[in-house]
């Protein structure tokens, strides 16, 4: 597995990281715990050393189910990896009941440490704050205290509602309050490109997520696909689904002798198009994760392929 440096943190991270959202949510279908642990163990064996999770990845009855699964799956290999988790949103309190204050970050970190069965969090992300009124000034002092206690190492901003919140990332990075951003970036959604380019010049690490565009770059979604009610993509009309599928089909030119599938192409393209530190794979089975890992091993795209991908991109499709 190739590795890159995570911005000014100096951490060396695998180009492909493992995201755990689907381990605790049926948003893309149910995933058995045993299969989730198999994926984690396979990721370790193949050299993935960056694992992303959150307290929000749980249920209305229990926070941090994915954190528990990740802690169990890593077991004695915890010290070989980088763990990122988040704070500010918990399903048991309601996902929109923000907790971006001193008491919230303290309670969240302590609970995450217990669920993950570890003594420190390598990267703690603000989990999608949506309004400036949700950020309390005392949160920064408490973060500083948690760092002094050795319970967390670096801080980042996991960005949602991009147009409304990207300025916070710029300000926090300039003030050296954060070291990393986690942001949507894919062949279907490139709105964050100017932010990424600007922050990378200032030493910020970049974690790209949703690079398979919620499955529309997986190759599995067709024009007539019908999503179950609990699936994230059921919010799209038939016309919107068809538009996304047709655009995905136009990307076939990125498949070659080494890149043998659309999801491989989507991940390889992110690694080549922008100066990211890594791209997250949300694979829920060993076969899909193997596909993602092979993207890192493939030769980078040449300038002609990258230029053509820019030429045909005329619209940013909405992110989750």
WORA-V325262 format. One record per residue. RES is the residue in one small letter. PHI is phi in degrees with one decimal (none if undefined). D_CENTER is the distance of its C-alpha to the mean C-alpha in Angstrom with 2 decimals. Layout:
res=RES phi=PHI d_center=D_CENTER
res=RES phi=PHI d_center=D_CENTER
//
This chain:
res=x phi=none d_center=18.22
res=x phi=-69.9 d_center=18.14
res=x phi=-125.8 d_center=16.73
res=x phi=-133.8 d_center=16.11
res=x phi=-87.3 d_center=16.64
res=x phi=-83.9 d_center=13.94
res=x phi=56.3 d_center=16.09
res=x phi=-76.1 d_center=18.89
res=x phi=-67.0 d_center=17.64
res=x phi=79.3 d_center=19.28
res=x phi=-71.0 d_center=16.97
res=x phi=-94.3 d_center=16.96
res=x phi=-121.9 d_center=13.71
res=x phi=-64.7 d_center=13.46
res=x phi=-62.4 d_center=12.41
res=x phi=-107.8 d_center=10.38
res=x phi=-109.9 d_center=8.14
res=x phi=-107.3 d_center=8.08
res=x phi=-92.8 d_center=5.83
res=x phi=-116.0 d_center=8.77
res=x phi=-53.2 d_center=8.80
res=x phi=-69.6 d_center=11.45
res=x phi=-65.5 d_center=13.48
res=x phi=-121.8 d_center=14.77
res=x phi=-139.3 d_center=14.93
res=x phi=-96.1 d_center=17.16
res=x phi=-62.2 d_center=15.23
res=x phi=-118.4 d_center=15.40
res=x phi=113.7 d_center=18.34
res=x phi=-68.4 d_center=19.36
res=x phi=-127.1 d_center=18.19
res=x phi=-69.4 d_center=20.82
res=x phi=-56.0 d_center=20.12
res=x phi=-61.8 d_center=22.02
res=x phi=-71.4 d_center=19.94
res=x phi=-62.4 d_center=16.69
res=x phi=-67.0 d_center=18.52
res=x phi=-59.0 d_center=19.78
res=x phi=-63.6 d_center=16.33
res=x phi=-61.9 d_center=15.56
res=x phi=-65.3 d_center=19.01
res=x phi=-64.9 d_center=18.72
res=x phi=-58.6 d_center=15.57
res=x phi=-60.0 d_center=17.70
res=x phi=-63.0 d_center=20.64
res=x phi=-94.2 d_center=18.97
res=x phi=95.7 d_center=17.80
res=x phi=-73.7 d_center=14.08
res=x phi=-123.5 d_center=13.99
res=x phi=-121.7 d_center=10.45
res=x phi=-130.0 d_center=9.23
res=x phi=-113.2 d_center=6.69
res=x phi=-149.5 d_center=8.54
res=x phi=-172.3 d_center=10.49
res=x phi=-59.0 d_center=14.11
res=x phi=-65.6 d_center=13.35
res=x phi=-80.8 d_center=12.41
res=x phi=-155.1 d_center=16.14
res=x phi=-138.2 d_center=19.19
res=x phi=-63.1 d_center=21.87
res=x phi=-97.1 d_center=23.85
res=x phi=-149.6 d_center=21.45
res=x phi=-78.3 d_center=18.51
res=x phi=62.7 d_center=15.93
res=x phi=-60.0 d_center=16.89
res=x phi=-64.8 d_center=13.70
res=x phi=-61.4 d_center=14.44
res=x phi=-61.6 d_center=17.92
res=x phi=-62.8 d_center=17.08
res=x phi=-63.5 d_center=14.93
res=x phi=-59.4 d_center=17.84
res=x phi=-67.1 d_center=20.33
res=x phi=-66.0 d_center=18.71
res=x phi=-72.1 d_center=18.48
res=x phi=53.6 d_center=21.99
res=x phi=-73.1 d_center=24.02
res=x phi=-92.0 d_center=21.44
res=x phi=-54.1 d_center=19.37
res=x phi=-70.7 d_center=20.92
res=x phi=-89.6 d_center=19.74
res=x phi=-129.9 d_center=16.02
res=x phi=-105.8 d_center=13.61
res=x phi=-109.1 d_center=12.12
res=x phi=-113.9 d_center=9.75
res=x phi=-134.4 d_center=10.32
res=x phi=-137.2 d_center=11.08
res=x phi=-150.1 d_center=14.35
res=x phi=111.0 d_center=16.26
res=x phi=-138.7 d_center=15.71
res=x phi=-135.9 d_center=17.34
res=x phi=-65.0 d_center=18.34
res=x phi=-70.5 d_center=21.82
res=x phi=-100.1 d_center=22.48
res=x phi=94.5 d_center=21.10
res=x phi=-58.3 d_center=17.58
res=x phi=-94.8 d_center=19.21
res=x phi=-86.8 d_center=21.33
res=x phi=-67.4 d_center=19.65
res=x phi=-129.0 d_center=20.48
res=x phi=-91.0 d_center=19.83
res=x phi=-142.1 d_center=23.07
res=x phi=-57.3 d_center=24.62
res=x phi=-63.4 d_center=25.44
res=x phi=-65.0 d_center=22.06
res=x phi=-70.0 d_center=20.11
res=x phi=-62.4 d_center=22.84
res=x phi=-64.2 d_center=22.87
res=x phi=-66.3 d_center=19.12
res=x phi=-63.6 d_center=18.92
res=x phi=-60.7 d_center=22.08
res=x phi=-69.2 d_center=20.94
res=x phi=-64.4 d_center=17.60
res=x phi=-59.0 d_center=19.71
res=x phi=-67.3 d_center=22.04
res=x phi=-65.6 d_center=19.65
res=x phi=-80.7 d_center=17.90
res=x phi=56.5 d_center=21.43
res=x phi=-141.6 d_center=20.88
res=x phi=-104.5 d_center=22.58
res=x phi=-155.7 d_center=19.82
res=x phi=-107.7 d_center=16.17
res=x phi=-73.9 d_center=15.04
res=x phi=-135.2 d_center=12.45
res=x phi=-113.6 d_center=12.74
res=x phi=-97.3 d_center=10.73
res=x phi=-62.0 d_center=12.74
res=x phi=-92.6 d_center=11.07
res=x phi=52.4 d_center=11.78
res=x phi=-67.6 d_center=15.44
res=x phi=-108.0 d_center=17.46
res=x phi=-148.0 d_center=20.84
res=x phi=-61.6 d_center=22.54
res=x phi=-71.8 d_center=24.84
res=x phi=-86.9 d_center=22.15
res=x phi=-96.0 d_center=21.76
res=x phi=-91.6 d_center=24.74
res=x phi=-58.5 d_center=26.19
res=x phi=-70.1 d_center=26.71
res=x phi=-64.5 d_center=23.02
res=x phi=-70.0 d_center=23.11
res=x phi=-63.8 d_center=26.19
res=x phi=-67.3 d_center=24.80
res=x phi=-60.2 d_center=21.68
res=x phi=-60.6 d_center=24.30
res=x phi=-66.6 d_center=26.27
res=x phi=-61.6 d_center=23.41
res=x phi=-64.6 d_center=22.88
res=x phi=-61.0 d_center=26.64
res=x phi=-77.4 d_center=26.64
res=x phi=79.1 d_center=24.19
res=x phi=-88.1 d_center=21.73
res=x phi=-148.8 d_center=18.85
res=x phi=-107.8 d_center=18.54
res=x phi=-134.4 d_center=16.20
res=x phi=-123.7 d_center=14.77
res=x phi=-139.7 d_center=12.01
res=x phi=-124.6 d_center=11.25
res=x phi=-89.3 d_center=8.18
res=x phi=-95.9 d_center=9.98
res=x phi=-129.9 d_center=11.26
res=x phi=47.6 d_center=14.79
res=x phi=-53.4 d_center=14.49
res=x phi=-60.9 d_center=18.24
res=x phi=-85.0 d_center=19.19
res=x phi=-123.6 d_center=16.92
res=x phi=-62.4 d_center=16.31
res=x phi=-65.1 d_center=19.65
res=x phi=-62.8 d_center=18.57
res=x phi=-60.6 d_center=16.03
res=x phi=-63.2 d_center=18.99
res=x phi=-66.3 d_center=21.40
res=x phi=-64.0 d_center=19.46
res=x phi=-67.3 d_center=18.77
res=x phi=-63.6 d_center=22.46
res=x phi=-82.6 d_center=23.61
res=x phi=61.2 d_center=21.58
res=x phi=-82.7 d_center=20.10
res=x phi=-126.5 d_center=16.53
res=x phi=-118.2 d_center=15.59
res=x phi=-145.5 d_center=11.92
res=x phi=-120.7 d_center=9.85
res=x phi=-118.8 d_center=6.22
res=x phi=-146.7 d_center=7.12
res=x phi=-67.1 d_center=7.61
res=x phi=-154.9 d_center=9.66
res=x phi=-157.2 d_center=11.60
res=x phi=-58.4 d_center=15.26
res=x phi=-96.5 d_center=15.64
res=x phi=-142.4 d_center=14.16
res=x phi=-123.7 d_center=14.92
res=x phi=-62.8 d_center=15.96
res=x phi=-86.3 d_center=13.91
res=x phi=-55.8 d_center=15.79
res=x phi=-59.4 d_center=18.57
res=x phi=-62.7 d_center=16.48
res=x phi=-58.4 d_center=14.55
res=x phi=-61.4 d_center=17.99
res=x phi=-67.9 d_center=19.67
res=x phi=-73.1 d_center=17.44
res=x phi=-61.0 d_center=17.27
res=x phi=-62.1 d_center=21.05
res=x phi=-93.6 d_center=21.02
res=x phi=92.0 d_center=19.16
res=x phi=-80.6 d_center=15.70
res=x phi=-79.6 d_center=12.84
res=x phi=-126.2 d_center=10.00
res=x phi=-107.2 d_center=6.39
res=x phi=-89.7 d_center=5.82
res=x phi=-128.4 d_center=3.63
res=x phi=53.6 d_center=6.42
res=x phi=-78.8 d_center=8.55
res=x phi=-101.4 d_center=10.91
res=x phi=52.9 d_center=11.58
res=x phi=55.1 d_center=11.56
res=x phi=98.8 d_center=13.92
res=x phi=-71.9 d_center=16.25
res=x phi=-107.9 d_center=15.57
res=x phi=-87.1 d_center=16.05
res=x phi=85.9 d_center=19.80
res=x phi=-94.8 d_center=20.54
res=x phi=-89.1 d_center=20.93
res=x phi=-112.9 d_center=24.47
res=x phi=-58.5 d_center=26.54
res=x phi=-102.0 d_center=28.03
res=x phi=-60.5 d_center=25.07
res=x phi=-112.3 d_center=25.49
res=x phi=-91.8 d_center=22.58
res=x phi=-64.5 d_center=23.50
res=x phi=-59.6 d_center=23.62
res=x phi=-87.8 d_center=20.65
res=x phi=-80.9 d_center=18.32
res=x phi=-55.5 d_center=15.86
res=x phi=-84.2 d_center=17.62
res=x phi=-70.0 d_center=21.09
res=x phi=-74.9 d_center=21.04
res=x phi=-87.9 d_center=21.84
res=x phi=-73.6 d_center=25.50
res=x phi=-59.9 d_center=27.01
res=x phi=-64.2 d_center=27.49
res=x phi=-67.9 d_center=23.85
res=x phi=-62.2 d_center=22.84
res=x phi=-61.1 d_center=25.52
res=x phi=-61.1 d_center=24.50
res=x phi=-67.6 d_center=20.95
res=x phi=-64.5 d_center=22.42
res=x phi=-63.7 d_center=25.05
res=x phi=-66.8 d_center=22.70
res=x phi=-58.8 d_center=20.70
res=x phi=-65.2 d_center=24.16
res=x phi=-72.0 d_center=25.03
res=x phi=-94.9 d_center=22.49
res=x phi=-58.5 d_center=24.57
res=x phi=-63.9 d_center=25.90
res=x phi=-82.9 d_center=22.75
res=x phi=-88.1 d_center=23.74
res=x phi=-145.3 d_center=26.23
res=x phi=-62.9 d_center=27.84
res=x phi=-98.5 d_center=24.79
res=x phi=-93.3 d_center=22.00
res=x phi=-102.2 d_center=23.27
res=x phi=-150.4 d_center=20.84
res=x phi=-62.8 d_center=18.85
res=x phi=-62.0 d_center=15.41
res=x phi=-59.5 d_center=16.44
res=x phi=-61.3 d_center=17.56
res=x phi=-62.6 d_center=14.42
res=x phi=-73.7 d_center=12.37
res=x phi=-61.1 d_center=15.50
res=x phi=-62.0 d_center=16.01
res=x phi=-61.5 d_center=12.81
res=x phi=-62.7 d_center=13.87
res=x phi=-96.1 d_center=17.32
res=x phi=-79.3 d_center=17.18
res=x phi=-137.3 d_center=15.67
res=x phi=-82.2 d_center=15.59
res=x phi=-77.6 d_center=11.95
res=x phi=-83.7 d_center=11.71
res=x phi=-162.2 d_center=9.30
res=x phi=-123.0 d_center=7.16
res=x phi=-83.9 d_center=4.92
res=x phi=-106.8 d_center=7.49
res=x phi=-99.4 d_center=7.92
res=x phi=-56.2 d_center=11.57
res=x phi=-113.0 d_center=14.05
res=x phi=-146.0 d_center=17.00
res=x phi=-60.5 d_center=18.21
res=x phi=-61.6 d_center=19.39
res=x phi=-68.8 d_center=16.14
res=x phi=-68.1 d_center=14.47
res=x phi=-59.7 d_center=17.63
res=x phi=-59.9 d_center=17.26
res=x phi=-65.5 d_center=13.87
res=x phi=-64.3 d_center=15.51
res=x phi=-61.9 d_center=18.50
res=x phi=-63.3 d_center=16.68
res=x phi=-67.8 d_center=16.35
res=x phi=-77.4 d_center=20.03
res=x phi=-72.6 d_center=21.30
res=x phi=-66.9 d_center=23.18
res=x phi=-61.3 d_center=21.50
res=x phi=-68.7 d_center=22.50
res=x phi=-81.3 d_center=25.68
res=x phi=-64.1 d_center=26.30
res=x phi=-68.6 d_center=27.92
res=x phi=-64.8 d_center=25.02
res=x phi=-65.3 d_center=22.66
res=x phi=-65.7 d_center=25.43
res=x phi=-65.9 d_center=25.97
res=x phi=-63.0 d_center=22.34
res=x phi=-71.7 d_center=22.81
res=x phi=-63.3 d_center=26.18
res=x phi=-87.7 d_center=25.23
res=x phi=-89.8 d_center=22.32
res=x phi=-114.9 d_center=24.24
res=x phi=-152.4 d_center=21.90
res=x phi=-93.1 d_center=18.37
res=x phi=-77.7 d_center=17.51
res=x phi=-59.6 d_center=16.01
res=x phi=-99.8 d_center=12.38
res=x phi=-66.7 d_center=11.71
//
